[in-house]
Each structure stands twice: as structure tokens, then as C-alpha cells.
Amino acid sequence: MPVNNVTPGIVRNLLKTPYYLRIPAQDGTNGLQRARPSQTIELPTNKNVILYWEDFDVIESLLKDLDQKNIIRIIQYPEHVTGGGGGTGDTGPTGPQGDIGIGDTGDTGDTGPTGPQGDVGIGDTGPKGDTGDTGDTGPQGDIGIGDTGDTGDTGPTGPQGDVGIGDTGPTGPQGDVGIGDTGPKGDTGDTGDTGPTGPQGDVGIGDTGPTGPQGDIGIGDTGDTGDTGPTGPQGDVGPPNNLKSGTVLPTSFSGSPLKATVTFATAFENANYSILITGIDARSFTYEVKATTGFTINSNAALALTSNVDWLAIPYINI
């Protein structure tokens, strides 16, 4: 029995680029097909494409798979029926295709009505009648809602955000303590006045007689030594030479924040001394509990140290 095409298949490409369907050659052994060469059909973006029913039937399983993967959408499956030999009536004219919106893709319009099918001839079977012209597809519903509006002007630049003020970074290591040269020695105090000379002893005078040998020269007793004069003022005091310094291992620090105790080998006479603390690790070192026997170093952080911490103790001079 001859096969009459009532409606063709309609598919739509859902991708943003054209898609190409490969339709294999048809050898005509299937009662619903006739011999046709292989061909490639382009599916433009976002447009309905009519597929001849024989082509649709050959790749129907592929089309269904692509539909499930949202690559294409099957808008309409073809319908075909068999009838007696006779001329097939002309298919009604297809309405004009609706305009395609250029804006964002709107909902797919309803499929237009199928044109009326021509009357099927029911006469005696004779030579196969000429196939009637395929009617144009009914009008497709309008797609989209209109042209995309012009892009609005860029809004004014918003105010600049507040400048982030992060926490102050750790204080860098303290520079080495400058130890100047020893000051010049103070001037020697003035020598006290010499005490008064003691009285001279009496000279022995014998009777005058003949000149004889010269008598011994009388030597009186030496007078008492005079009192020592007052001591002159003391010269300026030079810098002390009893500085103390040392280093503390990182492992000597404990607690949170990390602290370490420094104990002098020889105690100062008093706690009138200055303390300088330096280290390679970036910490704000301070001291606590200053005594004549030592003091405590506070790293002011809980993070473990990696290098030694040096210290210097200098007695006050301006006292």
C-alpha cells in the first residue's frame, strides 16, 4: 500500500551554535522508505526545521536521545497512513511562519493547526496516483516577547569603600645597643698645700779659742712634718665598667605569652640600671620584675621563638 505523508517531523536546535544531523542512505527495502542517498541537514540556532517523514523515521531514535539531552527539541512527530491507490488530495496551504524574536528566547508557541488532509481516493486500484504537494506547515506561534531592550547607561560609580586598617604588624627587631668608647679619665685633684716647716735646731757655739779644726757642723733635729693639706676635688666619674649582657635560648621561654628569666652571675648593688632586649624574631620584647639579681623578658606573644634573644644591662650614670 502507498504511504501518504500527512504531517512532516519538526525539530528545533536548542544550542547557541548550529547543529548538523547526519541522515544515512536509505536502500528502499523498508516498506515505509524509498531509496535515498545519505545527507547532512543543518539545524540553525533557535529555529524550527521540517524533516521529511522518511528521514525522520530513519533517525528517530537519535532524535529522541538528543531531545532527552536538551540538544534539540522534537516539536512535532510525523504522521503517515496507508490508503488505496488513487490520487492524494492536495494538502492545505501552510500559514506564514511567525516572526522570530531577537530578544531572549520566549516560551515555545503552540504548534499551528495542521492543514486539512486531502480526500483519499477510494477507486479501483490502479497506477499510483501522483503524490499531492505537501502543504506548508501551519503558522508557528510567535517566539519571544520582542526585541531586546537597549543596554541601560552604566550607573555612577559608588563611593569608595572605607580603607581597611589592619592590625599593626609586629615590631621589628631592636637594633644593636651602641656601646661608645670609655670616656676620658677625670682630672687629678689639686695637690694639698705643704705643711709649715718645723723650727731649726739650735747651733752649738763653743768658746772662741785658737782656730783649730773646724768643729762639726751642728745639725739640729728635723722639725715635725707639717699637717697634710686638704684633698683637692675629685675628678668626674668615667663610665662604669660593670656592664652585664647575655643571650637566652628559645627553649628557655615558656607560658603564654612566652617569658624567660635572666639571672645575673653577680648581682648589682641596686636596681638602678637600664635593660635593652633584641632578637631576630619579630616581637615587641619588654622586661618585668627588675631586681639586683636579674629580670624577666616578656615576648608578648604565644608563637614559639626560632632564634636567641640578646640582652644588655647598663647601670645608670646620671645619678
C-alpha positions in Angstrom: 0.0 0.0 0.0 1.3 3.5 -0.7 2.2 5.7 2.2 0.9 9.2 2.3 2.7 11.9 4.4 0.2 13.7 6.5 2.5 15.9 8.6 6.3 16.1 8.5 8.5 16.0 11.5 9.6 19.3 13.1 12.6 19.8 15.3 14.3 22.8 16.9 18.0 23.3 17.8 18.4 24.4 21.4 22.1 25.1 21.3 23.7 28.5 20.7 25.5 27.2 17.6 24.2 25.4 14.5 23.8 21.6 14.8 24.2 19.1 11.9 22.2 16.0 11.6 23.6 13.1 9.5 20.9 11.1 7.8 22.2 7.7 6.4 21.4 6.4 2.9 18.1 4.5 2.6 18.0 1.5 0.3 14.3 1.2 0.0 13.9 -2.3 1.5 11.6 -1.0 4.2 8.1 -0.6 3.1 7.9 2.9 4.5 11.0 4.1 2.8 12.3 4.6 -0.6 16.0 4.7 -1.8 17.6 8.0 -0.8 21.3 9.0 -0.6 22.9 10.0 2.7 22.7 13.7 3.6 23.6 16.2 6.3 20.9 18.7 7.4 21.9 21.9 9.2 19.7 22.9 12.2 20.2 26.7 12.7 20.1 28.0 16.3 16.6 28.5 17.7 14.6 27.8 14.5 12.1 25.1 13.6 13.3 22.8 10.9 11.0 20.5 8.9 12.2 16.9 8.4 10.7 14.7 5.6 8.9 11.8 7.4 11.1 9.1 5.8 14.3 11.0 7.1 12.7 11.4 10.5 11.8 7.7 10.7 15.4 6.7 9.9 16.9 8.7 12.8 14.0 8.8 15.2 15.9 7.0 18.0 18.8 9.5 17.6 16.4 12.5 17.7 14.8 11.2 20.9 18.2 10.8 22.5 19.2 14.4 21.5 15.8 15.6 22.8 16.5 14.0 26.2 19.9 15.7 26.3 18.3 19.1 25.6 20.3 19.4 22.4 17.2 19.6 20.2 13.5 19.6 20.9 11.1 17.5 18.9 8.3 19.9 18.1 6.2 17.5 16.0 6.4 13.8 15.1 5.4 12.9 11.5 2.2 11.1 10.8 1.8 8.8 7.9 -1.1 6.5 6.8 -1.6 4.0 4.1 -4.5 4.2 1.7 -5.9 2.7 -1.5 -4.4 3.6 -4.8 -5.7 6.9 -6.0 -4.7 10.4 -6.1 -4.0 12.0 -2.8 -5.7 15.4 -2.3 -3.6 18.5 -2.1 -2.6 19.4 1.5 -3.9 22.6 2.7 -1.6 25.6 2.4 0.7 26.3 5.3 0.2 29.5 7.1 3.1 32.0 7.2 5.8 31.4 9.8 5.6 33.6 12.9 8.3 36.2 13.3 11.2 35.1 15.4 12.0 37.3 18.3 15.6 38.6 18.6 15.4 39.1 22.3 15.7 36.4 24.9 14.0 33.2 23.8 10.5 33.1 25.0 8.3 30.2 25.6 7.7 28.0 22.5 4.5 29.0 20.9 1.7 26.5 20.3 2.1 24.4 17.1 -0.1 25.9 14.4 -3.1 23.8 13.2 -2.4 21.1 10.6 -3.7 22.0 7.2 -6.7 19.9 6.0 -5.9 16.5 4.5 -6.9 15.9 1.0 -9.6 13.4 0.3 -8.3 9.9 -0.1 -9.3 8.4 -3.4 -11.2 5.2 -3.0 -11.4 4.0 -6.6 -10.2 0.8 -8.1 -6.6 0.2 -7.5 -4.7 1.4 -10.5 -1.5 3.1 -11.2 -0.2 5.0 -8.2 -1.5 8.5 -8.3 0.8 11.4 -8.3 1.6 12.4 -4.7 -0.1 15.7 -3.8 2.1 18.6 -3.0 2.9 18.8 0.7 1.1 21.6 2.3 3.1 24.2 4.1 3.3 23.8 7.8 0.8 25.8 9.7 1.8 29.1 11.3 4.1 28.8 14.2 3.3 30.8 17.3 5.3 33.9 17.8 8.5 33.3 19.7 10.0 35.7 22.2 8.4 38.8 23.6 10.1 41.4 21.4 13.4 43.0 20.7 16.0 43.1 23.4 15.9 46.5 25.0 19.0 48.7 24.7 21.6 48.3 27.4 21.0 50.9 30.1 23.6 53.5 30.8 26.2 52.5 33.4 25.2 53.8 36.8 27.5 56.3 38.6 30.5 54.8 40.4 29.6 54.0 44.0 31.5 55.7 46.8 34.9 54.2 47.6 34.8 51.7 50.5 36.4 52.6 53.7 40.2 51.9 53.8 40.9 48.7 55.7 43.0 49.4 58.7 44.6 46.1 59.7 46.3 45.5 63.0 49.7 47.0 63.3 52.3 44.5 62.2 54.8 43.1 64.8 57.6 45.5 65.8 60.8 44.8 64.0 63.8 43.5 66.0 65.5 46.1 68.2 68.8 47.4 66.8 72.0 46.6 68.5 72.9 48.6 71.5 75.6 51.1 70.8 78.4 51.0 73.3 80.6 54.1 73.0 84.2 54.3 73.9 85.1 54.8 77.6 85.0 58.5 78.5 88.3 60.2 79.3 89.8 59.9 82.8 88.8 62.7 85.1 91.3 65.4 86.0 93.5 64.6 89.1 92.6 66.7 92.0 94.9 69.6 93.1 97.7 68.8 95.5 97.1 70.0 99.0 99.2 72.8 100.4 102.6 71.9 102.0 102.5 72.0 105.8 104.7 74.6 107.7 108.4 73.8 108.2 109.3 72.8 111.7 111.8 75.1 113.8 115.5 74.7 113.1 117.6 73.2 116.0 120.0 75.5 118.0 123.5 75.9 116.6 126.2 74.9 119.2 128.6 77.8 119.9 131.9 76.8 121.7 134.3 79.3 123.4 136.5 81.1 120.9 139.9 79.6 121.1 142.6 79.0 118.8 141.5 78.2 115.5 141.6 74.6 115.3 140.0 72.2 113.1 136.6 73.2 112.2 134.2 72.0 114.6 131.4 69.7 113.5 128.5 71.4 112.0 125.7 71.2 114.4 122.7 69.6 112.9 119.6 70.2 114.8 116.7 67.8 115.0 114.4 67.8 112.0 111.2 69.6 112.7 107.9 67.8 112.8 106.2 67.2 109.4 103.5 69.7 108.8 99.9 68.7 108.5 98.7 67.3 105.2 96.9 69.9 103.1 93.2 69.4 102.3 92.4 66.9 99.4 91.5 68.6 96.1 88.1 68.0 94.4 87.6 64.6 92.9 87.6 64.4 89.0 84.5 63.4 87.0 83.5 59.8 87.2 84.1 57.9 84.0 81.5 55.4 82.7 81.1 52.2 84.7 82.8 49.1 83.6 80.4 46.6 85.2 78.0 46.2 82.2 76.2 42.9 82.1 75.0 41.1 78.9 74.0 37.7 77.7 71.6 35.7 75.5 68.6 33.5 76.1 67.8 30.3 74.1 64.3 30.0 72.5 63.7 26.9 74.6 64.1 28.9 77.8 60.8 30.7 77.1 57.5 29.2 78.4 53.9 30.2 79.2 51.5 32.3 77.2 52.7 34.9 76.4 56.2 33.3 76.3 58.5 34.6 79.1 62.1 33.8 80.3 64.0 34.7 83.5 67.5 36.2 83.4 69.7 35.7 86.5 73.0 37.7 86.9 76.1 35.7 87.8 77.0 38.7 90.1 74.2 40.9 91.5 74.2 44.7 91.1 74.5 46.8 94.2 71.0 48.2 93.4 68.3 48.0 90.7 69.4 51.3 89.1 70.2 50.0 85.6 68.7 50.1 82.1 67.7 47.0 80.1 67.9 46.6 76.3 66.5 43.4 74.6 67.0 42.4 71.0 66.1 39.4 68.9 65.8 38.2 65.2 62.2 37.1 65.7 59.7 40.0 65.2 58.5 40.5 68.7 57.8 43.5 71.0 60.1 42.4 73.8 59.6 44.1 77.2 61.0 43.4 80.7 59.3 42.7 84.0 60.3 42.2 87.7 63.7 44.1 87.6 65.8 43.3 90.6 69.5 43.4 91.6 69.8 39.7 90.8 68.1 39.8 87.3 64.8 40.4 85.5 62.2 38.7 83.3 61.9 39.0 79.5 58.3 39.1 78.1 57.9 38.3 74.3 54.3 39.5 74.4 53.3 36.6 72.1 52.5 32.9 72.3 54.2 32.0 69.0 57.3 29.9 69.5 60.7 31.7 69.0 63.2 30.4 66.5 66.3 32.4 67.5 68.2 33.5 70.6 67.2 36.7 72.4 70.1 39.0 73.5 70.0 41.4 76.5 72.2 44.2 77.9 72.1 45.7 81.4 73.7 49.1 81.9 74.0 50.8 85.4 72.7 54.4 85.5 75.4 57.1 85.1 73.4 60.3 85.7 72.9 59.6 89.5 
